[in-house]
Amino acid sequence: MKVVLFPSTDKPWDGIEAYSFELAKRLSKKGIEVVGIRIGIKNNVKAINDNFTLIDVKTPNFQGKLYALRILISSLKTLKIMENADIVHGIGGYYAGIELFPIGKKVVTIIGASSLRETSKIKRNFRRLYMYFIYKMASAYIVPNEIIMNEIKKYVKINPILIPLGIDIEGLKINESKSEIKAKFGFNDDDIIILYLGQLVKGKRLPELIRAFQIVLNKIPNSKLVLVAWGYLKDYLQSLVNELRLNGKVFFMNPLPYNQRKYIYSVSDVFVMLGDSFGDGGISSAVLDALGSGLPIVVSKNSPNYLVVKDGFNGYTVNPEDYNQVANAILKSIVNGKELGKNSLCVAKNFEWDIVSNKTIELYETIYSSN
């Protein structure tokens, strides 16, 4: 079987790229011929392994809203390749670039429902109308959780198949000792690391996290808050750190390459993701990695992350506006970290990429064999 993944990469950055990359790895290892299409600024063909070929397609370097033109151009340039495939798998909004082309068996993974992030009723309805027209003409639609499934069923009027996002548990394991890795990051061996990994933007509740951390620090003086992130709020957050006299306790770290993210998870004691807006119904990929790393997790009770974080079992769900509640959840996660982290890993095993890829292959085979 030959499968085209659109888009694709060998160096993932965001959720769509990580999904496509991990899926391609598993499909190719199971003997499926995978061709990945990557939107680029020059043409190139690269063999990732015996069954996975990545094709870079040269497109104008349009940014912002004009990026949609690059999606269409790359689709047109690789149309022959897609026509010769048994399955063409479009991921997220990239499916719009292949929707109207008669290229046989098309599968779509709807990573998120953009309508769910809109607070304005007018914008939300517009997004739902857009989805209604975009998600058509495919043989099957995959959604990663019940929240997105309900939105799609209600407003797009299709019946998607639930296949969750995967977790690369094996890829998150480390060989080095935690002491060695802590030293490389500049931390002391007895430091308690509270980790956030994401963007420094509104909606992520980072001022609330920093204020909650101040409470934690009063209880645990050797704790440190590490923000592995980038974004326009950095200067504001740094000024807040200065104001609260948390210098030397709160660290801003540049994002790590995908294959190195495991190191910061491995030395952390608690993972915190308080964002309750900016979401599209998807579970944070950083939260999934925290599960796979066996960490206790604290999340907003108003976010889709509550689907994988159960109070007192593998972490806590909180009201992010209540600093004391957030701080108490972090403190309890530190005290009960071993048991909570073990349970996180148990949850993660239900999302292992081998399970996800096997379900995806079953779907491919059903579609391929159907008339």
MARLUMBA-413582 format. One record per residue (C-alpha): x, y, z; residue in three letters; residue number from 1. Coordinates in Angstrom, 2 decimals. Example, Ala and Ser with C-alpha at 12.3 -4.5 7.8 and 13.67 -1.06 7.14 Angstrom:
BEGIN
node X:12.30; Y:-4.50; Z:7.80; r:ALA; k:1
node X:13.67; Y:-1.06; Z:7.14; r:SER; k:2
% end
This chain:
BEGIN
node X:0.00; Y:0.00; Z:0.00; r:MET; k:1
node X:1.23; Y:3.48; Z:-0.87; r:LYS; k:2
node X:0.18; Y:6.40; Z:1.37; r:VAL; k:3
node X:0.77; Y:10.11; Z:0.82; r:VAL; k:4
node X:0.84; Y:12.26; Z:3.97; r:LEU; k:5
node X:0.13; Y:15.95; Z:3.49; r:PHE; k:6
node X:1.87; Y:17.78; Z:5.10; r:PRO; k:7
node X:4.95; Y:15.91; Z:6.28; r:SER; k:8
node X:8.39; Y:16.55; Z:7.76; r:THR; k:9
node X:11.41; Y:14.88; Z:9.31; r:ASP; k:10
node X:11.91; Y:17.72; Z:11.82; r:LYS; k:11
node X:8.55; Y:18.33; Z:13.50; r:PRO; k:12
node X:7.73; Y:21.51; Z:15.37; r:TRP; k:13
node X:3.99; Y:21.89; Z:15.99; r:ASP; k:14
node X:1.21; Y:19.40; Z:16.65; r:GLY; k:15
node X:0.34; Y:18.72; Z:13.01; r:ILE; k:16
node X:3.97; Y:18.08; Z:12.09; r:GLU; k:17
node X:4.57; Y:15.83; Z:15.11; r:ALA; k:18
node X:1.44; Y:13.81; Z:14.27; r:TYR; k:19
node X:2.47; Y:13.39; Z:10.64; r:SER; k:20
node X:6.09; Y:12.53; Z:11.49; r:PHE; k:21
node X:5.25; Y:9.93; Z:14.13; r:GLU; k:22
node X:2.56; Y:8.37; Z:11.94; r:LEU; k:23
node X:4.95; Y:8.17; Z:8.98; r:ALA; k:24
node X:7.58; Y:6.44; Z:11.12; r:LYS; k:25
node X:5.15; Y:3.77; Z:12.26; r:ARG; k:26
node X:3.52; Y:3.21; Z:8.88; r:LEU; k:27
node X:6.88; Y:2.84; Z:7.15; r:SER; k:28
node X:8.14; Y:0.41; Z:9.81; r:LYS; k:29
node X:5.06; Y:-1.73; Z:9.19; r:LYS; k:30
node X:5.91; Y:-2.06; Z:5.48; r:GLY; k:31
node X:3.68; Y:0.69; Z:4.06; r:ILE; k:32
node X:5.25; Y:2.92; Z:1.42; r:GLU; k:33
node X:4.95; Y:6.49; Z:2.69; r:VAL; k:34
node X:5.48; Y:9.63; Z:0.65; r:VAL; k:35
node X:5.47; Y:12.84; Z:2.68; r:GLY; k:36
node X:4.83; Y:16.24; Z:1.09; r:ILE; k:37
node X:6.53; Y:19.20; Z:2.76; r:ARG; k:38
node X:5.92; Y:22.80; Z:1.73; r:ILE; k:39
node X:9.31; Y:24.45; Z:1.26; r:GLY; k:40
node X:11.28; Y:27.12; Z:-0.54; r:ILE; k:41
node X:13.29; Y:24.70; Z:-2.70; r:LYS; k:42
node X:12.73; Y:21.31; Z:-4.30; r:ASN; k:43
node X:14.29; Y:18.28; Z:-2.69; r:ASN; k:44
node X:13.75; Y:14.55; Z:-2.26; r:VAL; k:45
node X:15.03; Y:12.78; Z:0.84; r:LYS; k:46
node X:14.85; Y:9.13; Z:1.90; r:ALA; k:47
node X:14.07; Y:9.02; Z:5.63; r:ILE; k:48
node X:14.12; Y:5.20; Z:5.65; r:ASN; k:49
node X:13.51; Y:2.38; Z:3.17; r:ASP; k:50
node X:9.75; Y:3.04; Z:3.08; r:ASN; k:51
node X:9.50; Y:6.76; Z:3.86; r:PHE; k:52
node X:10.37; Y:9.40; Z:1.26; r:THR; k:53
node X:10.04; Y:13.10; Z:2.01; r:LEU; k:54
node X:9.46; Y:15.47; Z:-0.91; r:ILE; k:55
node X:10.10; Y:19.19; Z:-0.44; r:ASP; k:56
node X:8.01; Y:21.28; Z:-2.84; r:VAL; k:57
node X:9.25; Y:24.73; Z:-3.81; r:LYS; k:58
node X:6.62; Y:27.42; Z:-3.27; r:THR; k:59
node X:6.71; Y:31.22; Z:-2.95; r:PRO; k:60
node X:7.69; Y:32.22; Z:0.57; r:ASN; k:61
node X:4.26; Y:33.60; Z:1.44; r:PHE; k:62
node X:3.50; Y:34.16; Z:5.11; r:GLN; k:63
node X:0.39; Y:34.82; Z:7.17; r:GLY; k:64
node X:-2.95; Y:34.33; Z:5.47; r:LYS; k:65
node X:-1.24; Y:33.96; Z:2.08; r:LEU; k:66
node X:0.25; Y:30.67; Z:3.31; r:TYR; k:67
node X:-2.92; Y:28.99; Z:2.03; r:ALA; k:68
node X:-1.66; Y:29.66; Z:-1.52; r:LEU; k:69
node X:1.46; Y:27.63; Z:-0.75; r:ARG; k:70
node X:-0.74; Y:24.70; Z:0.29; r:ILE; k:71
node X:-2.59; Y:24.85; Z:-3.04; r:LEU; k:72
node X:0.59; Y:25.24; Z:-5.10; r:ILE; k:73
node X:2.27; Y:22.27; Z:-3.42; r:SER; k:74
node X:-0.87; Y:20.20; Z:-4.03; r:SER; k:75
node X:-0.88; Y:21.05; Z:-7.74; r:LEU; k:76
node X:2.82; Y:20.27; Z:-8.10; r:LYS; k:77
node X:2.45; Y:16.82; Z:-6.51; r:THR; k:78
node X:-0.91; Y:15.93; Z:-8.02; r:LEU; k:79
node X:0.53; Y:13.04; Z:-10.06; r:LYS; k:80
node X:2.12; Y:11.54; Z:-6.96; r:ILE; k:81
node X:-1.19; Y:11.74; Z:-5.11; r:MET; k:82
node X:-3.10; Y:10.24; Z:-8.04; r:GLU; k:83
node X:-0.80; Y:7.21; Z:-7.95; r:ASN; k:84
node X:-1.24; Y:6.64; Z:-4.21; r:ALA; k:85
node X:-3.68; Y:4.20; Z:-2.63; r:ASP; k:86
node X:-4.47; Y:6.61; Z:0.22; r:ILE; k:87
node X:-3.93; Y:10.37; Z:0.49; r:VAL; k:88
node X:-4.05; Y:11.48; Z:4.11; r:HIS; k:89
node X:-4.58; Y:15.21; Z:4.67; r:GLY; k:90
node X:-3.97; Y:16.57; Z:8.15; r:ILE; k:91
node X:-5.78; Y:19.55; Z:9.65; r:GLY; k:92
node X:-6.54; Y:22.52; Z:7.44; r:GLY; k:93
node X:-4.06; Y:21.26; Z:4.84; r:TYR; k:94
node X:-6.86; Y:19.03; Z:3.58; r:TYR; k:95
node X:-8.39; Y:22.12; Z:1.93; r:ALA; k:96
node X:-5.54; Y:21.94; Z:-0.60; r:GLY; k:97
node X:-6.60; Y:18.51; Z:-1.88; r:ILE; k:98
node X:-10.34; Y:18.48; Z:-1.18; r:GLU; k:99
node X:-11.50; Y:19.23; Z:-4.74; r:LEU; k:100
node X:-9.00; Y:17.01; Z:-6.55; r:PHE; k:101
node X:-10.26; Y:13.57; Z:-7.73; r:PRO; k:102
node X:-7.32; Y:11.65; Z:-6.26; r:ILE; k:103
node X:-9.06; Y:8.53; Z:-5.03; r:GLY; k:104
node X:-9.17; Y:7.47; Z:-1.41; r:LYS; k:105
node X:-8.79; Y:10.51; Z:0.81; r:LYS; k:106
node X:-8.55; Y:10.43; Z:4.60; r:VAL; k:107
node X:-8.61; Y:13.52; Z:6.84; r:VAL; k:108
node X:-7.42; Y:13.92; Z:10.41; r:THR; k:109
node X:-9.24; Y:16.88; Z:11.94; r:ILE; k:110
node X:-6.67; Y:17.77; Z:14.58; r:ILE; k:111
node X:-8.82; Y:20.53; Z:16.07; r:GLY; k:112
node X:-12.13; Y:22.33; Z:15.57; r:ALA; k:113
node X:-11.13; Y:25.98; Z:15.14; r:SER; k:114
node X:-14.68; Y:27.07; Z:16.01; r:SER; k:115
node X:-14.06; Y:26.06; Z:19.63; r:LEU; k:116
node X:-11.43; Y:28.74; Z:20.16; r:ARG; k:117
node X:-13.74; Y:31.60; Z:19.18; r:GLU; k:118
node X:-15.48; Y:33.57; Z:21.93; r:THR; k:119
node X:-17.45; Y:35.69; Z:19.45; r:SER; k:120
node X:-20.67; Y:33.99; Z:18.35; r:LYS; k:121
node X:-20.38; Y:35.50; Z:14.85; r:ILE; k:122
node X:-16.81; Y:34.25; Z:14.39; r:LYS; k:123
node X:-17.70; Y:30.87; Z:15.86; r:ARG; k:124
node X:-20.57; Y:30.43; Z:13.41; r:ASN; k:125
node X:-18.35; Y:31.52; Z:10.52; r:PHE; k:126
node X:-15.76; Y:28.92; Z:11.51; r:ARG; k:127
node X:-18.45; Y:26.26; Z:11.66; r:ARG; k:128
node X:-19.70; Y:27.23; Z:8.21; r:LEU; k:129
node X:-16.14; Y:27.09; Z:6.90; r:TYR; k:130
node X:-15.64; Y:23.60; Z:8.36; r:MET; k:131
node X:-18.93; Y:22.47; Z:6.87; r:TYR; k:132
node X:-17.69; Y:23.24; Z:3.35; r:PHE; k:133
node X:-14.07; Y:22.19; Z:3.86; r:ILE; k:134
node X:-14.57; Y:18.73; Z:5.29; r:TYR; k:135
node X:-16.25; Y:17.11; Z:2.31; r:LYS; k:136
node X:-15.45; Y:14.53; Z:-0.34; r:MET; k:137
node X:-13.17; Y:12.32; Z:1.76; r:ALA; k:138
node X:-13.57; Y:8.60; Z:2.35; r:SER; k:139
node X:-13.07; Y:8.93; Z:6.12; r:ALA; k:140
node X:-12.56; Y:11.53; Z:8.82; r:TYR; k:141
node X:-10.46; Y:10.97; Z:11.94; r:ILE; k:142
node X:-10.85; Y:13.02; Z:15.12; r:VAL; k:143
node X:-8.63; Y:12.68; Z:18.23; r:PRO; k:144
node X:-11.18; Y:13.06; Z:21.04; r:ASN; k:145
node X:-14.85; Y:13.32; Z:21.99; r:GLU; k:146
node X:-14.89; Y:17.12; Z:22.22; r:ILE; k:147
node X:-13.88; Y:17.58; Z:18.58; r:ILE; k:148
node X:-16.06; Y:14.63; Z:17.54; r:MET; k:149
node X:-19.19; Y:16.25; Z:18.99; r:ASN; k:150
node X:-18.42; Y:19.58; Z:17.31; r:GLU; k:151
node X:-17.81; Y:17.94; Z:13.93; r:ILE; k:152
node X:-20.86; Y:15.68; Z:14.10; r:LYS; k:153
node X:-23.15; Y:18.54; Z:15.05; r:LYS; k:154
node X:-21.96; Y:21.24; Z:12.66; r:TYR; k:155
node X:-20.23; Y:19.44; Z:9.79; r:VAL; k:156
node X:-22.84; Y:16.67; Z:9.63; r:LYS; k:157
node X:-20.42; Y:13.79; Z:9.20; r:ILE; k:158
node X:-19.63; Y:10.76; Z:11.36; r:ASN; k:159
node X:-15.91; Y:10.78; Z:12.11; r:PRO; k:160
node X:-13.84; Y:7.94; Z:13.54; r:ILE; k:161
node X:-12.15; Y:8.49; Z:16.88; r:LEU; k:162
node X:-8.43; Y:7.66; Z:16.81; r:ILE; k:163
node X:-6.48; Y:9.57; Z:19.48; r:PRO; k:164
node X:-3.21; Y:11.40; Z:19.05; r:LEU; k:165
node X:-0.26; Y:9.18; Z:19.86; r:GLY; k:166
node X:2.45; Y:9.33; Z:22.50; r:ILE; k:167
node X:6.02; Y:8.31; Z:21.71; r:ASP; k:168
node X:6.78; Y:6.65; Z:25.06; r:ILE; k:169
node X:9.93; Y:4.92; Z:23.81; r:GLU; k:170
node X:11.24; Y:8.15; Z:22.27; r:GLY; k:171
node X:10.83; Y:9.97; Z:25.59; r:LEU; k:172
node X:13.10; Y:7.59; Z:27.48; r:LYS; k:173
node X:16.63; Y:8.68; Z:28.41; r:ILE; k:174
node X:19.88; Y:6.80; Z:28.96; r:ASN; k:175
node X:21.74; Y:9.46; Z:30.94; r:GLU; k:176
node X:21.22; Y:9.98; Z:34.67; r:SER; k:177
node X:18.96; Y:12.80; Z:35.82; r:LYS; k:178
node X:21.88; Y:14.31; Z:37.73; r:SER; k:179
node X:23.93; Y:14.58; Z:34.54; r:GLU; k:180
node X:21.08; Y:16.17; Z:32.61; r:ILE; k:181
node X:20.27; Y:18.59; Z:35.43; r:LYS; k:182
node X:23.90; Y:19.70; Z:35.47; r:ALA; k:183
node X:23.81; Y:20.32; Z:31.71; r:LYS; k:184
node X:20.77; Y:22.56; Z:32.16; r:PHE; k:185
node X:22.48; Y:24.38; Z:35.03; r:GLY; k:186
node X:20.22; Y:23.02; Z:37.77; r:PHE; k:187
node X:21.25; Y:21.62; Z:41.14; r:ASN; k:188
node X:20.70; Y:17.95; Z:41.83; r:ASP; k:189
node X:18.12; Y:18.65; Z:44.55; r:ASP; k:190
node X:16.15; Y:21.27; Z:42.60; r:ASP; k:191
node X:12.42; Y:20.59; Z:42.21; r:ILE; k:192
node X:11.53; Y:21.48; Z:38.62; r:ILE; k:193
node X:8.05; Y:22.71; Z:37.70; r:ILE; k:194
node X:7.79; Y:22.70; Z:33.92; r:LEU; k:195
node X:5.70; Y:24.59; Z:31.39; r:TYR; k:196
node X:6.29; Y:23.97; Z:27.69; r:LEU; k:197
node X:4.37; Y:26.00; Z:25.13; r:GLY; k:198
node X:3.92; Y:29.58; Z:23.97; r:GLN; k:199
node X:4.26; Y:32.80; Z:25.95; r:LEU; k:200
node X:0.94; Y:34.24; Z:24.81; r:VAL; k:201
node X:-2.36; Y:35.35; Z:26.28; r:LYS; k:202
node X:-4.73; Y:32.54; Z:27.12; r:GLY; k:203
node X:-1.96; Y:30.33; Z:28.54; r:LYS; k:204
node X:-2.45; Y:31.76; Z:32.06; r:ARG; k:205
node X:1.26; Y:32.34; Z:32.61; r:LEU; k:206
node X:0.94; Y:35.33; Z:34.98; r:PRO; k:207
node X:-1.30; Y:33.14; Z:37.12; r:GLU; k:208
node X:1.26; Y:30.33; Z:37.00; r:LEU; k:209
node X:4.07; Y:32.65; Z:38.10; r:ILE; k:210
node X:2.00; Y:34.01; Z:41.01; r:ARG; k:211
node X:1.05; Y:30.48; Z:42.05; r:ALA; k:212
node X:4.71; Y:29.48; Z:41.89; r:PHE; k:213
node X:5.54; Y:32.25; Z:44.36; r:GLN; k:214
node X:3.30; Y:30.46; Z:46.88; r:ILE; k:215
node X:4.97; Y:27.12; Z:46.11; r:VAL; k:216
node X:8.42; Y:28.67; Z:46.57; r:LEU; k:217
node X:7.53; Y:29.80; Z:50.08; r:ASN; k:218
node X:6.86; Y:26.15; Z:50.93; r:LYS; k:219
node X:9.65; Y:24.56; Z:48.88; r:ILE; k:220
node X:12.65; Y:26.94; Z:48.63; r:PRO; k:221
node X:14.56; Y:24.68; Z:46.23; r:ASN; k:222
node X:11.77; Y:24.69; Z:43.61; r:SER; k:223
node X:12.26; Y:26.29; Z:40.22; r:LYS; k:224
node X:9.76; Y:27.21; Z:37.49; r:LEU; k:225
node X:11.05; Y:26.50; Z:33.97; r:VAL; k:226
node X:9.23; Y:27.98; Z:30.99; r:LEU; k:227
node X:10.41; Y:26.30; Z:27.77; r:VAL; k:228
node X:8.69; Y:28.64; Z:25.40; r:ALA; k:229
node X:8.72; Y:31.71; Z:23.17; r:TRP; k:230
node X:6.21; Y:34.44; Z:22.47; r:GLY; k:231
node X:5.31; Y:38.09; Z:22.70; r:TYR; k:232
node X:4.61; Y:38.03; Z:26.46; r:LEU; k:233
node X:8.20; Y:37.28; Z:27.45; r:LYS; k:234
node X:9.12; Y:40.87; Z:28.39; r:ASP; k:235
node X:5.93; Y:41.31; Z:30.40; r:TYR; k:236
node X:6.44; Y:38.01; Z:32.20; r:LEU; k:237
node X:10.07; Y:38.85; Z:32.92; r:GLN; k:238
node X:8.98; Y:42.15; Z:34.45; r:SER; k:239
node X:6.48; Y:40.24; Z:36.62; r:LEU; k:240
node X:9.27; Y:37.91; Z:37.75; r:VAL; k:241
node X:11.36; Y:40.96; Z:38.67; r:ASN; k:242
node X:8.44; Y:42.56; Z:40.51; r:GLU; k:243
node X:7.82; Y:39.42; Z:42.57; r:LEU; k:244
node X:11.56; Y:39.01; Z:43.23; r:ARG; k:245
node X:11.66; Y:35.59; Z:41.64; r:LEU; k:246
node X:14.91; Y:36.08; Z:39.72; r:ASN; k:247
node X:17.03; Y:32.95; Z:39.87; r:GLY; k:248
node X:13.88; Y:30.91; Z:40.50; r:LYS; k:249
node X:11.99; Y:31.37; Z:37.22; r:VAL; k:250
node X:13.84; Y:30.42; Z:34.04; r:PHE; k:251
node X:12.93; Y:31.22; Z:30.44; r:PHE; k:252
node X:14.39; Y:28.58; Z:28.13; r:MET; k:253
node X:14.32; Y:28.57; Z:24.33; r:ASN; k:254
node X:12.21; Y:25.82; Z:22.74; r:PRO; k:255
node X:14.08; Y:22.55; Z:22.29; r:LEU; k:256
node X:14.30; Y:20.53; Z:19.06; r:PRO; k:257
node X:11.70; Y:17.78; Z:18.93; r:TYR; k:258
node X:14.18; Y:14.97; Z:19.53; r:ASN; k:259
node X:15.62; Y:16.74; Z:22.61; r:GLN; k:260
node X:12.39; Y:17.57; Z:24.43; r:ARG; k:261
node X:12.73; Y:14.36; Z:26.45; r:LYS; k:262
node X:15.64; Y:15.79; Z:28.43; r:TYR; k:263
node X:13.71; Y:18.64; Z:30.03; r:ILE; k:264
node X:10.78; Y:16.33; Z:30.80; r:TYR; k:265
node X:13.14; Y:13.81; Z:32.37; r:SER; k:266
node X:14.47; Y:16.25; Z:34.99; r:VAL; k:267
node X:11.07; Y:17.76; Z:35.81; r:SER; k:268
node X:8.93; Y:16.89; Z:38.81; r:ASP; k:269
node X:5.59; Y:18.40; Z:37.75; r:VAL; k:270
node X:4.17; Y:19.58; Z:34.42; r:PHE; k:271
node X:1.74; Y:22.51; Z:34.48; r:VAL; k:272
node X:-0.50; Y:23.73; Z:31.64; r:MET; k:273
node X:-3.07; Y:26.25; Z:32.91; r:LEU; k:274
node X:-4.31; Y:27.57; Z:29.56; r:GLY; k:275
node X:-8.09; Y:27.41; Z:29.24; r:ASP; k:276
node X:-8.47; Y:29.42; Z:26.06; r:SER; k:277
node X:-6.72; Y:29.54; Z:22.69; r:PHE; k:278
node X:-7.83; Y:25.93; Z:22.33; r:GLY; k:279
node X:-9.51; Y:24.16; Z:19.44; r:ASP; k:280
node X:-10.66; Y:21.15; Z:21.41; r:GLY; k:281
node X:-7.37; Y:19.31; Z:21.14; r:GLY; k:282
node X:-5.33; Y:17.92; Z:24.02; r:ILE; k:283
node X:-2.00; Y:19.71; Z:24.26; r:SER; k:284
node X:0.83; Y:17.74; Z:22.66; r:SER; k:285
node X:3.04; Y:18.90; Z:25.55; r:ALA; k:286
node X:0.58; Y:17.35; Z:28.02; r:VAL; k:287
node X:0.71; Y:14.08; Z:26.06; r:LEU; k:288
node X:4.51; Y:14.15; Z:26.22; r:ASP; k:289
node X:4.29; Y:14.77; Z:29.97; r:ALA; k:290
node X:2.08; Y:11.68; Z:30.27; r:LEU; k:291
node X:4.60; Y:9.65; Z:28.29; r:GLY; k:292
node X:7.39; Y:10.95; Z:30.53; r:SER; k:293
node X:5.57; Y:9.76; Z:33.65; r:GLY; k:294
node X:4.99; Y:13.19; Z:35.22; r:LEU; k:295
node X:2.22; Y:14.42; Z:37.50; r:PRO; k:296
node X:0.25; Y:17.03; Z:35.56; r:ILE; k:297
node X:-1.73; Y:20.12; Z:36.62; r:VAL; k:298
node X:-4.16; Y:21.53; Z:34.05; r:VAL; k:299
node X:-7.10; Y:23.90; Z:33.81; r:SER; k:300
node X:-10.41; Y:22.19; Z:34.44; r:LYS; k:301
node X:-11.83; Y:24.27; Z:31.58; r:ASN; k:302
node X:-9.49; Y:22.86; Z:28.92; r:SER; k:303
node X:-9.67; Y:19.61; Z:26.89; r:PRO; k:304
node X:-6.61; Y:18.45; Z:28.84; r:ASN; k:305
node X:-8.96; Y:17.26; Z:31.58; r:TYR; k:306
node X:-9.66; Y:14.28; Z:29.32; r:LEU; k:307
node X:-6.30; Y:12.75; Z:30.28; r:VAL; k:308
node X:-5.73; Y:14.25; Z:33.74; r:VAL; k:309
node X:-7.85; Y:12.85; Z:36.57; r:LYS; k:310
node X:-7.86; Y:14.50; Z:39.99; r:ASP; k:311
node X:-5.78; Y:12.60; Z:42.49; r:GLY; k:312
node X:-4.93; Y:9.86; Z:40.00; r:PHE; k:313
node X:-2.26; Y:11.33; Z:37.73; r:ASN; k:314
node X:-2.53; Y:15.02; Z:38.57; r:GLY; k:315
node X:-5.08; Y:17.73; Z:39.26; r:TYR; k:316
node X:-7.50; Y:19.96; Z:37.38; r:THR; k:317
node X:-7.77; Y:23.51; Z:38.73; r:VAL; k:318
node X:-9.34; Y:26.91; Z:38.32; r:ASN; k:319
node X:-6.33; Y:28.86; Z:36.98; r:PRO; k:320
node X:-7.59; Y:32.13; Z:38.44; r:GLU; k:321
node X:-7.25; Y:30.75; Z:41.97; r:ASP; k:322
node X:-3.53; Y:31.04; Z:42.76; r:TYR; k:323
node X:-3.87; Y:29.10; Z:46.01; r:ASN; k:324
node X:-5.69; Y:26.24; Z:44.30; r:GLN; k:325
node X:-3.01; Y:26.06; Z:41.60; r:VAL; k:326
node X:-0.22; Y:26.21; Z:44.17; r:ALA; k:327
node X:-1.83; Y:23.49; Z:46.31; r:ASN; k:328
node X:-2.21; Y:21.25; Z:43.27; r:ALA; k:329
node X:1.48; Y:21.71; Z:42.43; r:ILE; k:330
node X:2.48; Y:21.02; Z:46.04; r:LEU; k:331
node X:0.38; Y:17.85; Z:46.18; r:LYS; k:332
node X:1.86; Y:16.75; Z:42.85; r:SER; k:333
node X:5.36; Y:17.14; Z:44.26; r:ILE; k:334
node X:4.55; Y:15.23; Z:47.46; r:VAL; k:335
node X:2.73; Y:12.42; Z:45.63; r:ASN; k:336
node X:4.84; Y:12.61; Z:42.49; r:GLY; k:337
node X:5.94; Y:8.99; Z:42.34; r:LYS; k:338
node X:2.43; Y:7.52; Z:42.44; r:GLU; k:339
node X:0.86; Y:10.21; Z:40.22; r:LEU; k:340
node X:3.66; Y:9.90; Z:37.66; r:GLY; k:341
node X:3.31; Y:6.14; Z:37.55; r:LYS; k:342
node X:-0.38; Y:6.57; Z:36.80; r:ASN; k:343
node X:0.39; Y:9.10; Z:34.06; r:SER; k:344
node X:2.52; Y:6.48; Z:32.36; r:LEU; k:345
node X:-0.35; Y:3.98; Z:32.65; r:CYS; k:346
node X:-2.65; Y:6.47; Z:30.92; r:VAL; k:347
node X:-0.03; Y:7.10; Z:28.25; r:ALA; k:348
node X:0.12; Y:3.42; Z:27.33; r:LYS; k:349
node X:-3.42; Y:3.72; Z:25.95; r:ASN; k:350
node X:-2.10; Y:6.30; Z:23.48; r:PHE; k:351
node X:1.09; Y:4.58; Z:22.31; r:GLU; k:352
node X:1.84; Y:5.30; Z:18.68; r:TRP; k:353
node X:1.81; Y:1.61; Z:17.76; r:ASP; k:354
node X:-1.82; Y:1.41; Z:18.88; r:ILE; k:355
node X:-2.70; Y:4.60; Z:17.00; r:VAL; k:356
node X:-0.91; Y:3.54; Z:13.82; r:SER; k:357
node X:-2.52; Y:0.08; Z:13.88; r:ASN; k:358
node X:-5.99; Y:1.65; Z:14.09; r:LYS; k:359
node X:-5.08; Y:4.00; Z:11.24; r:THR; k:360
node X:-3.86; Y:1.12; Z:9.08; r:ILE; k:361
node X:-7.10; Y:-0.78; Z:9.75; r:GLU; k:362
node X:-8.99; Y:2.27; Z:8.48; r:LEU; k:363
node X:-6.78; Y:2.49; Z:5.40; r:TYR; k:364
node X:-7.35; Y:-1.17; Z:4.62; r:GLU; k:365
node X:-11.11; Y:-0.87; Z:5.03; r:THR; k:366
node X:-11.20; Y:2.10; Z:2.65; r:ILE; k:367
node X:-8.78; Y:0.53; Z:0.18; r:TYR; k:368
node X:-10.77; Y:-2.67; Z:-0.10; r:SER; k:369
node X:-14.14; Y:-0.93; Z:-0.40; r:SER; k:370
node X:-15.73; Y:-0.18; Z:-3.76; r:ASN; k:371
% end
